[in-house]
Amino acid sequence: MVTIFGKPGCPYTQAARDVYDDTGTPYEYVDVKKDPAAIARMLTYSGGRRCVPVIVDGDKITVGFGGT
């Protein structure tokens, strides 16, 4: 399952979610604003970068989102 770490109001987080919604790909959305403990988890994937979204798809990790 794909995990998207993001925050409300971030257009890049919303764009990533829209793409996964449009393709019917299931994902878990983790709001790092509502779940501060998730920030530590996100930082392990992002190499310490505090940038959203962070998309985790198996072994593939994408920091930021530019669309497809």
C-alpha positions as protocol buffer text, in pm:
chain_id: "A"
residue {
  index: 1
  type: MET
  ca { x: 0 y: 0 z: 0 }
}
residue {
  index: 2
  type: VAL
  ca { x: 113 y: 352 z: -79 }
}
residue {
  index: 3
  type: THR
  ca { x: 149 y: 597 z: 209 }
}
residue {
  index: 4
  type: ILE
  ca { x: 131 y: 973 z: 153 }
}
residue {
  index: 5
  type: PHE
  ca { x: 260 y: 1194 z: 433 }
}
residue {
  index: 6
  type: GLY
  ca { x: 128 y: 1547 z: 389 }
}
residue {
  index: 7
  type: LYS
  ca { x: -52 y: 1840 z: 541 }
}
residue {
  index: 8
  type: PRO
  ca { x: -376 y: 2025 z: 471 }
}
residue {
  index: 9
  type: GLY
  ca { x: -351 y: 2326 z: 246 }
}
residue {
  index: 10
  type: CYS
  ca { x: -43 y: 2198 z: 63 }
}
residue {
  index: 11
  type: PRO
  ca { x: -121 y: 2201 z: -309 }
}
residue {
  index: 12
  type: TYR
  ca { x: 143 y: 1937 z: -379 }
}
residue {
  index: 13
  type: THR
  ca { x: -2 y: 1701 z: -120 }
}
residue {
  index: 14
  type: GLN
  ca { x: -348 y: 1752 z: -271 }
}
residue {
  index: 15
  type: ALA
  ca { x: -217 y: 1698 z: -625 }
}
residue {
  index: 16
  type: ALA
  ca { x: -58 y: 1368 z: -520 }
}
residue {
  index: 17
  type: ARG
  ca { x: -378 y: 1255 z: -353 }
}
residue {
  index: 18
  type: ASP
  ca { x: -580 y: 1355 z: -661 }
}
residue {
  index: 19
  type: VAL
  ca { x: -358 y: 1145 z: -890 }
}
residue {
  index: 20
  type: TYR
  ca { x: -394 y: 839 z: -669 }
}
residue {
  index: 21
  type: ASP
  ca { x: -769 y: 897 z: -641 }
}
residue {
  index: 22
  type: ASP
  ca { x: -802 y: 937 z: -1020 }
}
residue {
  index: 23
  type: THR
  ca { x: -612 y: 616 z: -1088 }
}
residue {
  index: 24
  type: GLY
  ca { x: -799 y: 423 z: -820 }
}
residue {
  index: 25
  type: THR
  ca { x: -476 y: 338 z: -642 }
}
residue {
  index: 26
  type: PRO
  ca { x: -538 y: 278 z: -272 }
}
residue {
  index: 27
  type: TYR
  ca { x: -326 y: 479 z: -33 }
}
residue {
  index: 28
  type: GLU
  ca { x: -304 y: 576 z: 330 }
}
residue {
  index: 29
  type: TYR
  ca { x: -295 y: 951 z: 394 }
}
residue {
  index: 30
  type: VAL
  ca { x: -106 y: 1061 z: 704 }
}
residue {
  index: 31
  type: ASP
  ca { x: -170 y: 1421 z: 811 }
}
residue {
  index: 32
  type: VAL
  ca { x: 152 y: 1524 z: 983 }
}
residue {
  index: 33
  type: LYS
  ca { x: -23 y: 1828 z: 1133 }
}
residue {
  index: 34
  type: LYS
  ca { x: -278 y: 1609 z: 1316 }
}
residue {
  index: 35
  type: ASP
  ca { x: -31 y: 1335 z: 1403 }
}
residue {
  index: 36
  type: PRO
  ca { x: 297 y: 1486 z: 1524 }
}
residue {
  index: 37
  type: ALA
  ca { x: 438 y: 1138 z: 1593 }
}
residue {
  index: 38
  type: ALA
  ca { x: 408 y: 1072 z: 1220 }
}
residue {
  index: 39
  type: ILE
  ca { x: 663 y: 1346 z: 1152 }
}
residue {
  index: 40
  type: ALA
  ca { x: 939 y: 1128 z: 1295 }
}
residue {
  index: 41
  type: ARG
  ca { x: 827 y: 841 z: 1074 }
}
residue {
  index: 42
  type: MET
  ca { x: 812 y: 1071 z: 769 }
}
residue {
  index: 43
  type: LEU
  ca { x: 1163 y: 1203 z: 839 }
}
residue {
  index: 44
  type: THR
  ca { x: 1305 y: 850 z: 826 }
}
residue {
  index: 45
  type: TYR
  ca { x: 1174 y: 821 z: 470 }
}
residue {
  index: 46
  type: SER
  ca { x: 1267 y: 1173 z: 360 }
}
residue {
  index: 47
  type: GLY
  ca { x: 1624 y: 1161 z: 490 }
}
residue {
  index: 48
  type: GLY
  ca { x: 1545 y: 1432 z: 744 }
}
residue {
  index: 49
  type: ARG
  ca { x: 1386 y: 1672 z: 495 }
}
residue {
  index: 50
  type: ARG
  ca { x: 1077 y: 1850 z: 628 }
}
residue {
  index: 51
  type: CYS
  ca { x: 908 y: 1865 z: 291 }
}
residue {
  index: 52
  type: VAL
  ca { x: 567 y: 1728 z: 197 }
}
residue {
  index: 53
  type: PRO
  ca { x: 437 y: 1524 z: 42 }
}
residue {
  index: 54
  type: VAL
  ca { x: 651 y: 1222 z: 108 }
}
residue {
  index: 55
  type: ILE
  ca { x: 516 y: 927 z: -88 }
}
residue {
  index: 56
  type: VAL
  ca { x: 620 y: 577 z: 13 }
}
residue {
  index: 57
  type: ASP
  ca { x: 541 y: 304 z: -237 }
}
residue {
  index: 58
  type: GLY
  ca { x: 720 y: -11 z: -127 }
}
residue {
  index: 59
  type: ASP
  ca { x: 1091 y: 57 z: -171 }
}
residue {
  index: 60
  type: LYS
  ca { x: 1028 y: 371 z: -378 }
}
residue {
  index: 61
  type: ILE
  ca { x: 1027 y: 699 z: -185 }
}
residue {
  index: 62
  type: THR
  ca { x: 936 y: 1030 z: -345 }
}
residue {
  index: 63
  type: VAL
  ca { x: 990 y: 1359 z: -162 }
}
residue {
  index: 64
  type: GLY
  ca { x: 782 y: 1638 z: -313 }
}
residue {
  index: 65
  type: PHE
  ca { x: 539 y: 1605 z: -600 }
}
residue {
  index: 66
  type: GLY
  ca { x: 537 y: 1755 z: -945 }
}
residue {
  index: 67
  type: GLY
  ca { x: 249 y: 1562 z: -1096 }
}
residue {
  index: 68
  type: THR
  ca { x: 251 y: 1300 z: -1365 }
}
